[in-house]
Amino acid sequence: MSKDDPEFQAVPVSDLSGLKERLTDAAEVGLSLESGDISLLLNILASYYHLQQKIQEQGSSITKLRKMCGFEPKTERSKSKGKGCTTTDNNDQPDSDDQGNTADVSDVKTDDIDQTETPAETSAANDTDSDTRQDNGNGASNTPPISETYKQPYGSNVPWVPSTDIIHQLNFNSGDPCPLCPLGRLYPYKDPFIFIRILANKAATVEKHILDRWRCNGCLEIFYAPWPEQYRQDGEIDQMYSYSMQAKLISEKFFSGTPYNHLSVKYALQGLSIPTSSAYEQVRQASVKLEPLEVTIRRLAAQTRLVAYDDTRHRIIDLEPELRDARNGKGKRLRKAVYCSCLIGHDPGREYVVLDIGLDHVGELADDILRMRDPNLPTVKTMYDALSANKPTVGLTIESLCNVHGRRGLWEAKTNFPEQANQVLDWYNKIWVNDGVTKKKKMTDDERCEYHFRHSLPIMQKIFSWCIRYQNSEDYEQYSQLGKAAAYFLRHYLGLSLFCFVPGIPLDNNRTEETLRCPIRGRNQYHFFKTVEGARVASIHLTILMTAIRAGINHLDYLEAALRHHEEVAADPEAWLPWNYKDALKRVEQPDDSTPYTVNPLAKSKLVA
C-alpha cells in the first residue's frame, strides 16, 4: 500500500453480503470477478490497511477509532441549542427532575442547589442597553473587556470596503441643454449611481523597467530617468522581488500553508519562474527585517493582564535530540519531541500572539515570556490545560484551567454512559449559555465575574457534588471514561471554576486553540521544517502574521508597510505594531518632491563599492 491509497471508507452491510456470495460462486466455478467487485474489494483492503496502521499508532483509543470509522461524531458540538446541550431547554431543570436521570447509578443524586434566578429570566428582567452604561470615572467602561474580545474569530472585524474609488464624470456643465429634448436643462443629480466590481488579478506580474540615460561630455556625469515613487518604496533598484511580493509569499506560505514547491508550480503555470530556494530566501530576508517586531510582541505579551497558551506537535528534520535538565530539577531528560507553542497576551482591545516552534514546550515558552514581565505590575492571570508540563514556574501567577478540557472527558464517556454523561453535559452547557449572555450584554470583566458567580458557580458546585456522589457509589469504575472524567473535574475544580471568582478569567482556552489552526494547517500540508533556521523563520512570521490578523487589519498591507520601512521599524518597533502602524506611516511618508532626473541610482545599492 502506498501513501496515496484511500483512507477508511464505510461499506454497507448489504454490499458486503453480496460481495461474499459472488466471491463464493466465483471460487466454486473458477470465474473471474467483475470490475465493480474488484474495486470494492480493493477499497475494503485499503480501509483495513489504514485501520491497522491507526491501531498501531501510539495514543490510539477505541473512541478515536470509532470517530475515524464514522461511528462517532468528530465534533463535540451537538445539534441542539448551545454547546453540548442535549435538551431543548436552556433554563436550569428543577431539582425534582434531576433525580432519577442517572439510571445506572441509582444512589447518585444531585445536590439541592437553590438557583433562584435562571440566566434566561435574568436576561429578560435586566435587558438594558449596554451602550448606555455610564462611565465609572476611570475610563474602564470605554474600553472593551478581555471577555468581550476573547472569542472573536480572526478577520471578523476587518471592514469590507473597496480598495479604490473610481469616479466617472460626464462632460456637462450646469444649465446645458438636454441632448434628447429641446426643452430641458441639465443639472447634477443629488446622488451618483454606484456599483461594485470585484476583479481577479494574477498572483504576480513581472515588469522590466528601462531607464533612459544621458551623459555630460564635460563633467562625464550620467543622468538617469526617475522611476515612479511606488516602485522606489517597494524595494531597492537592484531588488528583484518587491516587498509586496515578499509579503504575499509570507501569507501564502504561513497563513495558507502552501509548500514552497506548490508555490513554485502555481507561479510557473502563470508564466513566472520562482524556484523554491528563491522563495525561501525571500521569506528569510523578510524575517531578518521583521524580527524587531517579533521581539517587541514577545516583550509586550509579558506585560498583559492575561496570558493564555497551548501547544501542538510539529517536526524539524535536522533537529537532533538534546539532553536537558528536567523542569522539576530531578535529573536530565532526552528531549526529542518538537512543539509548536502558541501564547496570547490579552489586554482590553489587544492580543499579542507569540508562536514558537522548537524543542521547548509551551510551559517553557511561558516561563521565558514571564521572565520579561515588569515586577511592579499586578499578578498575571494564566489560562492553560491541566497538563503539569504547562504549569508556569516563574513568578506568582493566578492559574486558571480550560473548561473545554474538563468537559471533553464527559463527552467521550457518552458512548458507554449516555444517561449520566448527558445529564452532566446539560448542566455544563448552561455555563456557556451564561457566558453568551455576558457577551451579548457587553458586560465589563467585573460585571461578568459577578454574573458567573451568581449563575454559573451553583452549576459548577452541582457538577462537583455529582462527581463526589458518583465516586462513592457502587457503580463507580475508576478507570472508565466516566470515572476518569469525574476524577479530572474534582482534581482541577479550583482552576476550572476560577472564572466565577476572578474578573478577566475566560471560560475556556478556545481562542488559543483557534490560533493554533494556522500552523496546524501548514503542518498538514508541508508536514515539516528541514532546518532549525527554517523553523525560526516560521516562528517570526507566524507571530507577526497572527498578531496582525487578531488586530483586525489587512495583514498584507501591514507586512508591506513594515518591510518598506524596515529601517524605521528597527529604530522604533513599538510604533509599528498593528494597532498604530498607520499613524507611523503618516509621519514617514512625505509627498514626492524629487527632481526630474536621478544621479547614480545605485548609490545606496550593494552593487556599488
WOHUUR-V708981 format. One record per residue. N is the residue number from 1. RES is the residue in one small letter. PSI is psi as a letter, one per 30 degrees, with the letter a starting at -180 (* if undefined). D_CENTER is the distance of its C-alpha to the mean C-alpha in whole Angstrom. Layout:
n & res & psi & d_center
N & RES & PSI & D_CENTER
N & RES & PSI & D_CENTER
This chain:
n & res & psi & d_center
1 & m & k & 35
2 & s & l & 32
3 & k & f & 29
4 & d & f & 29
5 & d & k & 31
6 & p & l & 29
7 & e & a & 27
8 & f & k & 28
9 & q & k & 30
10 & a & k & 32
11 & v & k & 36
12 & p & k & 38
13 & v & e & 40
14 & s & e & 43
15 & d & e & 42
16 & l & e & 42
17 & s & e & 46
18 & g & e & 47
19 & l & e & 46
20 & k & e & 48
21 & e & e & 51
22 & r & e & 51
23 & l & e & 50
24 & t & e & 53
25 & d & e & 55
26 & a & e & 55
27 & a & e & 55
28 & e & e & 59
29 & v & f & 60
30 & g & h & 58
31 & l & l & 56
32 & s & l & 53
33 & l & l & 50
34 & e & l & 49
35 & s & e & 46
36 & g & e & 44
37 & d & e & 44
38 & i & e & 44
39 & s & e & 40
40 & l & e & 39
41 & l & e & 41
42 & l & e & 38
43 & n & e & 35
44 & i & e & 37
45 & l & e & 37
46 & a & e & 34
47 & s & e & 32
48 & y & e & 34
49 & y & e & 33
50 & h & e & 30
51 & l & e & 30
52 & q & e & 32
53 & q & e & 30
54 & k & e & 27
55 & i & e & 30
56 & q & f & 31
57 & e & k & 27
58 & q & k & 27
59 & g & g & 25
60 & s & k & 26
61 & s & l & 27
62 & i & e & 29
63 & t & e & 26
64 & k & e & 24
65 & l & e & 26
66 & r & e & 27
67 & k & e & 24
68 & m & e & 24
69 & c & f & 27
70 & g & g & 26
71 & f & f & 28
72 & e & k & 25
73 & p & k & 22
74 & k & f & 19
75 & t & l & 17
76 & e & g & 18
77 & r & k & 19
78 & s & l & 22
79 & k & f & 24
80 & s & a & 26
81 & k & k & 25
82 & g & l & 22
83 & k & j & 19
84 & g & g & 22
85 & c & k & 25
86 & t & f & 28
87 & t & l & 30
88 & t & g & 31
89 & d & k & 32
90 & n & f & 29
91 & n & l & 32
92 & d & k & 33
93 & q & k & 36
94 & p & k & 39
95 & d & e & 40
96 & s & e & 43
97 & d & f & 40
98 & d & f & 38
99 & q & k & 41
100 & g & f & 42
101 & n & f & 38
102 & t & i & 38
103 & a & e & 41
104 & d & f & 40
105 & v & i & 41
106 & s & f & 44
107 & d & g & 44
108 & v & j & 40
109 & k & k & 41
110 & t & l & 38
111 & d & l & 39
112 & d & i & 40
113 & i & k & 38
114 & d & j & 39
115 & q & j & 36
116 & t & f & 39
117 & e & j & 36
118 & t & l & 33
119 & p & e & 30
120 & a & e & 31
121 & e & e & 35
122 & t & e & 33
123 & s & e & 31
124 & a & e & 34
125 & a & e & 36
126 & n & h & 34
127 & d & i & 33
128 & t & l & 33
129 & d & j & 31
130 & s & f & 29
131 & d & f & 29
132 & t & g & 33
133 & r & k & 32
134 & q & l & 34
135 & d & k & 33
136 & n & g & 34
137 & g & f & 35
138 & n & g & 33
139 & g & g & 30
140 & a & e & 28
141 & s & f & 28
142 & n & f & 27
143 & t & k & 23
144 & p & k & 21
145 & p & l & 20
146 & i & e & 17
147 & s & f & 17
148 & e & e & 17
149 & t & g & 14
150 & y & e & 12
151 & k & h & 10
152 & q & k & 10
153 & p & k & 8
154 & y & k & 7
155 & g & f & 10
156 & s & f & 12
157 & n & g & 14
158 & v & j & 15
159 & p & k & 19
160 & w & j & 20
161 & v & k & 24
162 & p & k & 26
163 & s & f & 26
164 & t & k & 30
165 & d & j & 32
166 & i & j & 35
167 & i & k & 39
168 & h & k & 42
169 & q & k & 45
170 & l & k & 48
171 & n & h & 51
172 & f & l & 53
173 & n & l & 55
174 & s & k & 55
175 & g & f & 59
176 & d & k & 59
177 & p & k & 61
178 & c & k & 59
179 & p & f & 59
180 & l & f & 59
181 & c & k & 62
182 & p & f & 65
183 & l & e & 64
184 & g & l & 61
185 & r & l & 59
186 & l & k & 56
187 & y & l & 53
188 & p & k & 50
189 & y & k & 48
190 & k & e & 46
191 & d & k & 42
192 & p & l & 41
193 & f & k & 40
194 & i & k & 36
195 & f & l & 34
196 & i & k & 31
197 & r & k & 30
198 & i & k & 27
199 & l & k & 28
200 & a & k & 27
201 & n & l & 27
202 & k & l & 28
203 & a & e & 25
204 & a & l & 27
205 & t & k & 31
206 & v & k & 33
207 & e & k & 36
208 & k & j & 39
209 & h & k & 41
210 & i & j & 44
211 & l & k & 46
212 & d & k & 49
213 & r & k & 51
214 & w & k & 55
215 & r & k & 57
216 & c & k & 60
217 & n & f & 63
218 & g & e & 64
219 & c & f & 61
220 & l & g & 59
221 & e & k & 56
222 & i & k & 53
223 & f & k & 52
224 & y & k & 48
225 & a & k & 47
226 & p & l & 44
227 & w & l & 41
228 & p & l & 38
229 & e & e & 36
230 & q & f & 33
231 & y & e & 34
232 & r & e & 35
233 & q & f & 32
234 & d & g & 30
235 & g & l & 31
236 & e & l & 34
237 & i & f & 37
238 & d & g & 37
239 & q & j & 33
240 & m & e & 33
241 & y & j & 29
242 & s & l & 28
243 & y & e & 25
244 & s & e & 24
245 & m & e & 24
246 & q & e & 22
247 & a & e & 19
248 & k & e & 19
249 & l & e & 19
250 & i & e & 16
251 & s & e & 14
252 & e & e & 16
253 & k & e & 15
254 & f & f & 12
255 & f & e & 10
256 & s & f & 12
257 & g & g & 13
258 & t & k & 17
259 & p & l & 19
260 & y & e & 22
261 & n & e & 25
262 & h & e & 23
263 & l & e & 23
264 & s & e & 26
265 & v & e & 27
266 & k & e & 26
267 & y & e & 27
268 & a & e & 31
269 & l & f & 31
270 & q & g & 31
271 & g & g & 34
272 & l & k & 32
273 & s & j & 32
274 & i & j & 29
275 & p & l & 29
276 & t & e & 27
277 & s & e & 28
278 & s & e & 28
279 & a & e & 25
280 & y & e & 24
281 & e & e & 26
282 & q & e & 25
283 & v & e & 21
284 & r & e & 23
285 & q & e & 25
286 & a & e & 22
287 & s & e & 21
288 & v & e & 24
289 & k & e & 24
290 & l & f & 21
291 & e & e & 21
292 & p & e & 23
293 & l & e & 19
294 & e & e & 17
295 & v & e & 20
296 & t & e & 20
297 & i & e & 17
298 & r & e & 17
299 & r & e & 21
300 & l & f & 19
301 & a & f & 17
302 & a & f & 20
303 & q & g & 22
304 & t & l & 19
305 & r & e & 20
306 & l & k & 17
307 & v & j & 15
308 & a & k & 13
309 & y & l & 12
310 & d & l & 11
311 & d & l & 12
312 & t & l & 13
313 & r & l & 15
314 & h & a & 16
315 & r & k & 19
316 & i & j & 22
317 & i & e & 25
318 & d & g & 27
319 & l & k & 26
320 & e & k & 29
321 & p & k & 29
322 & e & k & 30
323 & l & j & 32
324 & r & l & 31
325 & d & k & 32
326 & a & k & 30
327 & r & f & 28
328 & n & g & 31
329 & g & g & 34
330 & k & j & 35
331 & g & a & 36
332 & k & l & 34
333 & r & k & 31
334 & l & j & 31
335 & r & j & 27
336 & k & f & 26
337 & a & k & 22
338 & v & k & 19
339 & y & k & 16
340 & c & j & 13
341 & s & k & 12
342 & c & k & 9
343 & l & k & 11
344 & i & k & 11
345 & g & k & 14
346 & h & k & 14
347 & d & l & 17
348 & p & j & 19
349 & g & f & 17
350 & r & k & 15
351 & e & j & 12
352 & y & j & 13
353 & v & k & 10
354 & v & k & 12
355 & l & k & 11
356 & d & k & 14
357 & i & k & 15
358 & g & a & 19
359 & l & f & 21
360 & d & k & 20
361 & h & l & 18
362 & v & f & 16
363 & g & e & 19
364 & e & e & 21
365 & l & e & 18
366 & a & e & 18
367 & d & e & 22
368 & d & e & 22
369 & i & e & 20
370 & l & f & 22
371 & r & f & 25
372 & m & g & 24
373 & r & k & 25
374 & d & k & 28
375 & p & f & 30
376 & n & f & 31
377 & l & l & 28
378 & p & l & 28
379 & t & k & 26
380 & v & k & 23
381 & k & k & 21
382 & t & l & 18
383 & m & k & 16
384 & y & l & 16
385 & d & l & 17
386 & a & g & 21
387 & l & k & 21
388 & s & e & 24
389 & a & f & 22
390 & n & f & 19
391 & k & k & 22
392 & p & k & 23
393 & t & g & 26
394 & v & k & 26
395 & g & a & 28
396 & l & k & 28
397 & t & l & 25
398 & i & j & 24
399 & e & j & 22
400 & s & l & 21
401 & l & l & 19
402 & c & k & 17
403 & n & f & 18
404 & v & e & 16
405 & h & e & 18
406 & g & e & 21
407 & r & f & 21
408 & r & e & 20
409 & g & e & 23
410 & l & e & 25
411 & w & e & 23
412 & e & f & 24
413 & a & f & 28
414 & k & e & 28
415 & t & e & 30
416 & n & f & 33
417 & f & i & 33
418 & p & e & 32
419 & e & e & 34
420 & q & e & 33
421 & a & e & 30
422 & n & e & 29
423 & q & e & 31
424 & v & e & 29
425 & l & e & 26
426 & d & e & 28
427 & w & e & 28
428 & y & e & 25
429 & n & e & 23
430 & k & f & 25
431 & i & e & 23
432 & w & e & 20
433 & v & e & 23
434 & n & e & 24
435 & d & e & 21
436 & g & e & 20
437 & v & e & 24
438 & t & e & 23
439 & k & e & 20
440 & k & e & 22
441 & k & g & 25
442 & k & h & 23
443 & m & l & 24
444 & t & l & 24
445 & d & e & 23
446 & d & e & 27
447 & e & e & 28
448 & r & e & 25
449 & c & e & 26
450 & e & e & 29
451 & y & e & 28
452 & h & e & 26
453 & f & e & 29
454 & r & e & 32
455 & h & e & 30
456 & s & e & 27
457 & l & e & 29
458 & p & e & 32
459 & i & e & 30
460 & m & e & 28
461 & q & e & 32
462 & k & e & 33
463 & i & e & 31
464 & f & e & 32
465 & s & e & 35
466 & w & e & 35
467 & c & e & 33
468 & i & e & 36
469 & r & e & 39
470 & y & e & 37
471 & q & f & 38
472 & n & g & 41
473 & s & l & 42
474 & e & f & 44
475 & d & g & 41
476 & y & k & 39
477 & e & j & 37
478 & q & e & 36
479 & y & g & 34
480 & s & l & 33
481 & q & e & 29
482 & l & e & 30
483 & g & e & 32
484 & k & e & 29
485 & a & e & 27
486 & a & e & 30
487 & a & e & 30
488 & y & e & 27
489 & f & e & 27
490 & l & e & 30
491 & r & e & 29
492 & h & g & 26
493 & y & e & 27
494 & l & e & 27
495 & g & e & 24
496 & l & e & 23
497 & s & g & 25
498 & l & f & 24
499 & f & f & 22
500 & c & f & 26
501 & f & e & 28
502 & v & k & 26
503 & p & k & 24
504 & g & f & 21
505 & i & k & 19
506 & p & l & 17
507 & l & e & 17
508 & d & l & 14
509 & n & g & 11
510 & n & e & 9
511 & r & e & 7
512 & t & e & 7
513 & e & e & 6
514 & e & e & 4
515 & t & e & 2
516 & l & f & 5
517 & r & e & 5
518 & c & e & 6
519 & p & f & 8
520 & i & e & 9
521 & r & e & 10
522 & g & e & 12
523 & r & e & 14
524 & n & f & 15
525 & q & e & 16
526 & y & f & 18
527 & h & e & 18
528 & f & l & 19
529 & f & k & 20
530 & k & e & 24
531 & t & l & 24
532 & v & e & 23
533 & e & e & 23
534 & g & e & 21
535 & a & e & 18
536 & r & e & 19
537 & v & e & 19
538 & a & e & 15
539 & s & e & 14
540 & i & e & 16
541 & h & e & 14
542 & l & e & 11
543 & t & e & 11
544 & i & e & 13
545 & l & e & 11
546 & m & e & 7
547 & t & e & 10
548 & a & e & 12
549 & i & e & 9
550 & r & f & 9
551 & a & f & 12
552 & g & g & 13
553 & i & l & 15
554 & n & j & 16
555 & h & f & 14
556 & l & e & 17
557 & d & e & 20
558 & y & e & 18
559 & l & e & 18
560 & e & e & 22
561 & a & e & 23
562 & a & e & 22
563 & l & e & 24
564 & r & e & 27
565 & h & h & 27
566 & h & f & 26
567 & e & e & 30
568 & e & e & 29
569 & v & e & 25
570 & a & e & 27
571 & a & e & 30
572 & d & i & 28
573 & p & f & 24
574 & e & f & 23
575 & a & f & 25
576 & w & g & 22
577 & l & l & 19
578 & p & f & 17
579 & w & f & 19
580 & n & g & 22
581 & y & f & 22
582 & k & e & 24
583 & d & e & 27
584 & a & e & 27
585 & l & e & 28
586 & k & e & 30
587 & r & e & 32
588 & v & f & 32
589 & e & j & 33
590 & q & l & 36
591 & p & k & 38
592 & d & j & 40
593 & d & h & 43
594 & s & l & 44
595 & t & l & 48
596 & p & g & 48
597 & y & l & 48
598 & t & k & 47
599 & v & k & 49
600 & n & i & 47
601 & p & f & 44
602 & l & g & 43
603 & a & e & 44
604 & k & g & 40
605 & s & l & 39
606 & k & f & 39
607 & l & f & 42
608 & v & k & 45
609 & a & * & 46
